[in-house]
Amino acid sequence: MMTALILAATLATGALLLWPRLAGAPLWRAAVTPLASIIGSGFLVLGPILDTSYGAWAPLVMAALCLVAYGFGAAIRFNIARRAAEAPRTQTEERLEALASWALAFAYFISVAYYLNLFGAFGMRLTPWNDALHARLLTSAMLLAILVIGWTKGFSALERLEQVSVGLKLAIIAGLLAGLIWFFAGKAQAGELLLNPATQTGWAGLALAFGLIVTVQGFETARYLGAEYDPPTRIRAMKIAQGLSTAIYMIYVLLIAYVFAPGTEDLSETAIIGLMALVAPVLPLMLTAAALAAQFSAAVADTGGAGGLISELTGGRLPQRLSYALLVGFGLALTWGFDVFEIISHASRAFAAYYAVQAGIACRGAYAQGRPALAAGFAAMAALGLAITVFGTPVE
């Protein structure tokens, strides 16, 4: 019964996503890019981390992460609207914009390593070679494959893969949530729900949450869809993506936080596979397929984004091919020098720096418009972004 429910929910969601009226709607197409990026950034790793670290408080921490992400998104949406209004921008705003682009390019360098390290870990999870060495070897092979593709053919040939992976990922998540709802209901009916204690509290708990901001990252991609969609569409698309991802994350964490006893599965980047095997035997294979498709397509997208940004910022003096080579070299260094949880923390801090600069731009713009209260709010978000950049810590 459980397997049938999961497969039915997966197929129904897949059919809905393929429905021409939805798939062809410009607003939905614009929203899919940031939505897929947000969900792909951390859905598979976040649940076990929050459950193990915060216990019964995990949903509250999840809500706080989503709220912070929405605050940073508000700053970026303000900047989109201000640029669209063609209002005169101050020199400070222009300088900060260039700084933000450099910060985002650097964040992409780390995020590609993050995505492909998850690819390596999930790729090995269900094999006899489920260890850190083989996961790193697979990650290294994928980094080199991305370099070869980018150097020889470019990434345009892989655009269809991104579209397919988005639908696959969302459909499988729907199946996962359906299975978790059934599992949760069974535990509740039997009086077996648990209120696990937090293992991370106080400053350690806050610093860990800082290090997880990358798991709700991805909404900023709407900022860079200007060649395809007008500013109002991009603003609405970002709101839709953040709203839907918040709903998905909150349901997911609420369902996972009260049904597993501490120590059920050792905390690792692939712990979700072991936990979901207890829910339904079909889920580990489905989640692995979703992980491989999602992480590879996300890595391809961020590699292309980094190359384009650096080429633009250097006026073409640093060609995209060379940017790809630098990114892959950097990714290999991260892969062999750090574990996945450390890379997650570094990626969080890099994106937080980008968000801090974007909030700074919004603060300056709001002040120039004579809106001091709004400027103060954006200043607070900029300060929070800097705090995350400095103090974020990895899972131990």
C-alpha positions in Angstrom: 0.0 0.0 0.0 2.8 2.4 0.9 4.7 1.8 -2.3 1.6 2.2 -4.4 0.8 5.5 -2.7 4.4 6.8 -3.2 4.4 5.8 -6.9 0.9 7.3 -7.5 1.9 10.6 -5.9 5.1 10.6 -8.0 3.4 9.9 -11.3 0.5 12.3 -10.6 3.0 15.1 -9.8 5.0 14.3 -12.9 1.9 14.4 -15.1 0.9 17.7 -13.6 4.3 19.2 -14.3 4.1 18.0 -17.9 0.6 19.5 -18.3 1.0 21.9 -21.2 -1.0 24.8 -19.6 1.3 24.7 -16.6 4.6 23.8 -18.3 4.1 26.5 -20.9 3.0 29.3 -18.5 5.7 32.0 -18.5 5.4 32.7 -14.8 5.8 29.0 -13.9 8.8 28.6 -16.3 10.4 31.6 -14.6 9.6 30.1 -11.1 10.9 26.7 -11.9 14.6 27.8 -12.1 14.9 29.3 -8.6 12.5 26.6 -7.2 14.7 23.8 -8.5 17.8 25.6 -7.3 16.5 26.0 -3.8 15.2 22.5 -3.4 18.3 21.0 -5.1 20.6 23.0 -2.7 19.8 21.0 0.4 16.6 19.0 0.5 18.3 15.7 0.7 20.9 16.6 3.4 18.9 19.0 5.5 16.3 16.8 7.2 18.7 14.5 9.0 21.0 17.4 10.0 18.1 19.3 11.6 16.6 16.2 13.2 19.9 15.1 14.7 21.1 18.6 15.8 17.9 20.3 16.9 15.5 17.4 17.7 11.9 18.5 18.4 13.0 22.1 17.6 14.0 21.2 14.0 10.8 22.7 12.4 11.4 26.0 14.2 15.0 26.2 12.9 13.7 25.3 9.4 11.2 28.2 9.6 14.0 30.6 10.7 16.2 29.5 7.8 13.3 30.1 5.4 12.5 33.5 7.0 16.1 34.6 6.7 16.2 33.5 3.0 13.0 35.5 2.4 14.6 38.5 3.9 17.6 38.3 1.6 15.2 37.6 -1.3 13.3 40.8 -0.4 16.6 42.8 -0.8 17.3 41.2 -4.2 13.7 41.9 -5.4 14.0 45.5 -4.3 17.2 45.8 -6.4 15.5 44.2 -9.4 12.6 46.7 -9.2 15.0 49.6 -8.7 17.0 48.7 -11.8 13.8 48.3 -13.8 12.6 51.7 -12.8 15.8 53.1 -14.4 16.2 55.4 -11.4 19.6 57.0 -11.1 21.8 54.7 -9.1 24.5 56.0 -6.9 28.2 55.3 -7.5 28.2 53.3 -4.3 25.4 51.0 -5.6 27.3 50.4 -8.9 30.5 49.5 -7.0 28.6 47.2 -4.7 27.0 45.6 -7.7 30.4 44.7 -9.2 31.4 43.3 -5.7 28.3 41.3 -5.5 29.0 39.7 -8.9 32.5 38.7 -7.9 31.1 37.3 -4.6 28.5 35.3 -6.5 31.1 33.9 -8.9 33.2 32.8 -6.0 30.2 31.2 -4.3 29.5 29.3 -7.5 33.1 27.9 -7.4 32.2 26.4 -4.0 28.7 25.3 -4.8 29.8 23.2 -7.8 32.1 21.3 -5.5 29.3 21.0 -3.0 26.8 19.6 -5.6 29.3 17.1 -7.0 30.5 15.9 -3.6 26.8 15.1 -2.9 26.7 13.4 -6.3 29.7 11.3 -5.4 28.3 10.4 -2.0 24.8 9.4 -3.3 26.3 7.7 -6.3 28.3 5.3 -4.0 25.7 4.9 -1.2 23.9 1.9 -2.6 27.1 0.2 -3.9 29.7 -2.1 -2.3 32.1 0.9 -2.5 30.3 3.2 -0.1 33.2 5.0 1.4 34.8 8.5 1.3 37.6 7.5 -1.0 35.3 6.1 -3.8 32.9 9.0 -3.3 35.7 11.5 -3.9 37.0 9.6 -6.9 33.5 9.7 -8.4 33.3 13.4 -7.6 36.7 14.1 -9.2 35.6 12.2 -12.4 32.4 14.3 -12.6 34.4 17.5 -12.2 36.7 16.5 -15.0 33.7 15.5 -17.1 32.2 19.0 -16.6 35.6 20.5 -17.6 35.7 18.5 -20.8 32.1 19.3 -21.7 32.5 23.0 -21.0 35.9 23.2 -22.8 34.8 21.3 -26.0 31.1 21.7 -26.6 29.7 24.1 -24.0 26.8 23.5 -21.8 23.9 24.3 -24.1 23.6 20.7 -25.1 22.8 19.8 -21.5 20.0 22.4 -21.1 17.4 19.7 -21.7 18.9 17.6 -18.8 18.2 20.5 -16.4 14.6 20.6 -17.5 14.1 16.9 -17.1 15.9 16.8 -13.7 13.7 19.5 -12.3 10.5 17.5 -13.1 12.1 14.3 -11.8 13.2 15.9 -8.6 9.8 17.5 -7.8 7.9 14.4 -8.7 10.0 12.2 -6.4 9.8 14.7 -3.6 6.0 14.5 -3.9 6.2 10.8 -3.6 8.6 11.1 -0.6 6.2 13.5 1.2 3.3 11.2 0.5 5.2 8.3 2.0 6.2 10.3 5.0 2.6 11.5 5.7 1.5 7.9 5.7 4.4 6.9 8.0 3.8 9.8 10.3 0.1 9.0 10.5 0.9 5.4 11.5 3.3 6.5 14.2 0.8 9.1 15.5 -2.0 6.5 15.6 0.2 4.1 17.6 1.2 6.9 20.0 4.9 6.5 18.9 5.7 10.1 18.1 9.0 11.3 19.7 10.2 14.6 21.1 13.9 14.2 20.7 16.3 16.6 22.6 18.5 19.0 20.8 22.2 18.1 20.7 23.2 21.6 19.5 22.1 24.6 21.6 23.1 28.1 22.4 25.9 29.7 20.3 26.9 26.3 18.8 23.3 25.8 17.6 23.1 29.3 16.1 26.5 29.0 14.4 25.5 25.6 12.9 22.3 27.2 11.5 24.4 30.0 10.0 26.4 27.2 8.2 23.2 25.8 6.7 22.0 28.9 4.8 23.2 27.3 1.5 20.4 24.7 1.8 17.8 27.4 1.2 19.9 29.2 -1.4 19.0 29.5 -5.1 16.3 32.1 -5.2 18.8 34.7 -6.4 18.8 32.9 -9.8 15.6 34.8 -10.7 17.8 38.0 -10.6 19.7 36.8 -13.6 16.8 35.8 -15.9 16.6 39.3 -17.3 17.2 38.1 -20.9 14.1 35.9 -20.8 11.6 37.6 -18.4 10.7 41.1 -17.5 11.3 42.4 -13.9 7.7 42.0 -12.6 7.7 38.4 -13.7 11.1 37.7 -12.1 10.0 39.3 -8.8 6.8 37.2 -8.8 8.7 34.1 -9.8 11.1 34.5 -6.9 8.2 34.9 -4.4 6.5 31.8 -5.8 9.7 29.8 -5.7 10.4 30.8 -2.1 6.8 30.3 -1.0 6.6 26.8 -2.5 10.0 25.8 -1.3 9.1 27.0 2.2 6.0 24.9 2.2 7.9 21.8 0.9 10.7 22.2 3.5 8.3 22.8 6.4 6.1 19.8 5.6 9.2 17.6 5.1 10.9 18.6 8.4 7.7 18.4 10.4 7.2 14.9 9.2 10.8 13.7 9.8 11.4 15.4 13.2 9.2 13.3 15.4 9.3 9.8 14.0 12.9 8.6 14.3 14.7 7.9 17.6 18.2 9.3 18.1 20.9 7.1 16.6 18.5 5.4 14.1 21.0 6.3 11.3 24.5 7.7 11.7 24.5 11.3 10.6 26.1 11.6 7.1 25.4 13.5 3.9 23.4 10.4 2.7 21.6 9.6 5.9 18.3 10.3 4.3 18.7 7.1 2.2 18.9 4.9 5.4 16.0 6.7 7.1 13.7 6.5 4.0 14.5 2.8 3.7 12.6 2.4 7.0 9.6 4.3 5.4 9.4 2.3 2.2 11.9 0.1 0.3 11.3 1.9 -3.0 12.4 5.3 -1.6 16.2 4.8 -1.5 16.5 4.0 -5.2 14.1 6.9 -6.1 16.0 9.4 -4.0 19.3 8.3 -5.4 18.0 8.9 -8.9 16.7 12.3 -8.0 20.0 13.2 -6.2 22.2 12.2 -9.2 20.1 14.1 -11.7 19.6 17.2 -9.5 23.2 17.5 -8.4 24.7 17.1 -11.8 22.3 19.6 -13.5 22.9 22.1 -10.7 26.6 21.8 -11.0 26.4 22.3 -14.8 24.2 25.4 -14.3 26.5 27.0 -11.7 29.7 26.2 -13.7 28.1 28.0 -16.7 27.0 30.9 -14.5 30.5 31.3 -12.9 32.1 31.3 -16.3 29.7 33.8 -17.8 30.1 36.1 -14.7 33.9 36.1 -14.7 34.1 36.6 -18.5 31.7 39.6 -18.1 33.5 41.1 -15.1 36.9 40.8 -16.8 35.7 42.2 -20.1 36.5 38.9 -21.8 40.1 39.0 -20.7 39.5 35.8 -18.8 37.7 33.5 -21.2 35.0 31.1 -20.0 37.1 28.0 -20.8 39.8 29.2 -18.4 37.2 30.0 -15.8 36.0 26.4 -16.1 39.5 25.1 -15.6 40.0 27.3 -12.5 36.6 26.2 -11.1 37.4 22.5 -11.6 40.9 22.9 -10.0 39.3 24.7 -7.0 36.6 22.0 -6.8 39.2 19.2 -6.7 41.1 21.0 -3.9 37.9 21.3 -1.9 36.9 17.7 -2.6 40.2 16.2 -1.3 40.8 18.8 1.4 37.4 18.9 3.2 34.4 16.7 3.9 31.0 17.4 2.6 29.7 19.1 5.7 32.7 21.4 5.7 32.0 22.3 2.0 28.4 23.0 2.9 29.5 25.4 5.5 32.0 27.2 3.2 29.3 27.4 0.5 26.9 28.9 3.0 29.4 31.5 4.1 30.2 32.4 0.4 26.5 32.9 -0.5 25.9 34.8 2.8 28.6 37.3 1.7 26.8 37.7 -1.7 23.5 38.3 0.1 25.1 40.8 2.5 26.3 42.8 -0.5 22.9 42.6 -2.2 21.3 43.8 1.1 23.9 46.6 1.2 22.9 47.7 -2.3 19.2 47.6 -1.3 20.0 49.7 1.8 21.7 52.3 -0.2 19.0 52.4 -2.8 16.2 52.6 -0.2 18.0 55.5 1.5 18.4 57.3 -1.8 14.6 57.0 -2.3 14.0 58.6 1.1 12.8 55.4 2.8 14.8 55.2 6.0 12.8 52.4 7.7 13.2 50.1 4.7 16.9 51.1 4.5 17.3 50.1 8.2 15.7 46.8 7.5 18.1 46.1 4.6 21.0 47.2 6.8 20.0 44.6 9.4 19.9 41.9 6.7 23.4 43.0 5.5 24.7 42.8 9.0 23.2 39.3 9.4 24.8 38.2 6.1 28.2 39.3 7.4 27.6 37.5 10.7 26.8 34.3 8.8 29.9 34.8 6.6 32.1 35.1 9.7 30.6 32.7 12.2 29.0 29.9 10.2 30.2 26.4 11.3 29.9 22.9 9.8 28.1 19.9 11.1 30.4 17.8 13.3 
